[in-house]
Amino acid sequence: MEYFSYETIWGKGESLDLYMEDNHTWWLALNPRNRDILYNSSPKLRHIYPVNIINREFLEYEDATFSFKNWIQAPGNGILEEIGQGNWLWIVPEERLHEIGKFFYEKKLLIGVKGENFGLV
């Protein structure tokens, strides 16, 4: 994993994170007064990681042009393994992490990610 540089009002910094954070949105979601933002965020994910835990709602998510259940069956989109009642482990191929992350960002299925260019390394 590589670094990306960022600049805030407090100065410049570097991060090993894959994504530029939209800390304000994430803070709002975690603020006790706004818990509904976080609790009603499903079927969104925080980020796309090499290993993700997804629930039934995310597994069954579909819109007019996309069905996660169908998409995950295509070669190269990862491995899905049931790990409990209503939960699955989704293992994302490392070489496609950026591409898949960007795809889900464009589908508006990620929460707390900043920037039109996706802010990825």
C-alpha positions as CSV (number, residue, x, y, z in Angstrom):
1,M,0.0,0.0,0.0
2,E,1.2,3.5,-0.8
3,Y,0.9,6.9,0.8
4,F,-1.1,9.7,-0.4
5,S,-0.5,13.3,0.7
6,Y,-3.2,15.6,1.9
7,E,-3.5,19.2,3.3
8,T,-5.8,20.5,6.0
9,I,-6.0,23.8,7.9
10,W,-3.6,22.2,10.4
11,G,-1.0,21.5,7.8
12,K,0.2,18.8,5.4
13,G,0.2,15.1,6.1
14,E,0.4,11.6,4.7
15,S,-1.8,8.6,5.1
16,L,-1.6,4.9,4.4
17,D,-5.3,4.8,3.9
18,L,-6.5,3.9,0.5
19,Y,-9.3,6.5,0.5
20,M,-9.4,10.2,1.3
21,E,-11.8,10.5,4.2
22,D,-14.8,12.8,4.2
23,N,-14.4,13.2,8.0
24,H,-17.2,15.6,8.4
25,T,-19.7,13.2,6.9
26,W,-18.3,10.3,9.0
27,W,-18.4,12.5,12.1
28,L,-22.0,13.4,11.4
29,A,-22.9,9.7,11.1
30,L,-21.2,8.9,14.4
31,N,-22.7,11.8,16.3
32,P,-25.3,10.5,18.7
33,R,-27.8,13.2,17.6
34,N,-27.5,11.8,14.0
35,R,-27.5,8.1,14.6
36,D,-30.2,7.6,12.0
37,I,-27.6,8.5,9.3
38,L,-25.5,5.6,10.4
39,Y,-28.3,3.2,11.2
40,N,-30.1,3.9,7.9
41,S,-27.0,3.8,5.8
42,S,-27.4,0.2,4.8
43,P,-26.8,-1.0,2.1
44,K,-23.8,1.2,2.1
45,L,-20.3,0.2,3.2
46,R,-17.7,2.2,4.9
47,H,-15.0,1.4,2.3
48,I,-14.1,-1.5,0.1
49,Y,-11.4,-3.5,1.9
50,P,-9.5,-6.6,0.9
51,V,-11.9,-8.5,3.3
52,N,-15.4,-7.2,3.9
53,I,-18.3,-8.4,6.0
54,I,-21.7,-7.8,4.3
55,N,-25.2,-8.4,5.5
56,R,-28.2,-9.7,3.7
57,E,-29.5,-6.3,2.8
58,F,-26.2,-5.5,0.9
59,L,-26.1,-9.0,-0.7
60,E,-29.6,-8.4,-2.1
61,Y,-29.1,-4.8,-3.1
62,E,-30.1,-3.9,-6.6
63,D,-31.0,-0.8,-8.6
64,A,-32.1,-0.3,-12.2
65,T,-28.8,-1.3,-13.6
66,F,-27.0,-3.3,-10.9
67,S,-27.5,-6.3,-8.7
68,F,-24.8,-7.2,-6.2
69,K,-25.8,-10.8,-6.1
70,N,-25.4,-11.1,-9.9
71,W,-22.3,-8.9,-10.0
72,I,-20.4,-10.9,-7.4
73,Q,-20.8,-14.1,-9.5
74,A,-18.7,-12.6,-12.4
75,P,-15.1,-13.8,-12.4
76,G,-12.7,-11.4,-10.7
77,N,-15.2,-9.7,-8.5
78,G,-14.1,-11.6,-5.4
79,I,-15.2,-14.6,-3.3
80,L,-18.3,-14.6,-1.2
81,E,-18.5,-17.0,1.7
82,E,-21.4,-17.3,4.2
83,I,-20.0,-16.8,7.8
84,G,-23.2,-16.9,9.8
85,Q,-26.9,-16.3,9.7
86,G,-27.3,-13.3,7.4
87,N,-23.6,-12.4,7.1
88,W,-21.1,-13.0,4.3
89,L,-17.3,-12.6,4.0
90,W,-16.5,-10.9,0.7
91,I,-12.8,-11.2,-0.3
92,V,-11.8,-8.7,-2.9
93,P,-8.9,-9.5,-5.2
94,E,-6.1,-7.1,-4.2
95,E,-5.2,-6.2,-7.8
96,R,-8.8,-5.0,-8.3
97,L,-9.3,-3.2,-5.0
98,H,-9.0,0.3,-6.5
99,E,-11.2,-0.5,-9.5
100,I,-13.9,-2.2,-7.4
101,G,-13.8,0.6,-4.8
102,K,-14.2,3.2,-7.5
103,F,-17.2,1.3,-8.9
104,F,-19.0,1.2,-5.6
105,Y,-18.1,4.8,-4.9
106,E,-19.7,5.8,-8.3
107,K,-22.8,3.7,-7.3
108,K,-23.0,5.8,-4.1
109,L,-22.6,2.7,-2.0
110,L,-19.8,4.0,0.2
111,I,-20.1,6.3,3.2
112,G,-17.6,8.9,4.3
113,V,-15.4,8.9,1.2
114,K,-14.3,12.3,-0.2
115,G,-13.7,13.7,-3.6
116,E,-14.8,13.4,-7.2
117,N,-11.5,11.7,-8.2
118,F,-12.2,9.2,-5.4
119,G,-9.0,10.2,-3.6
120,L,-7.4,6.8,-4.2
121,V,-3.7,6.2,-4.4
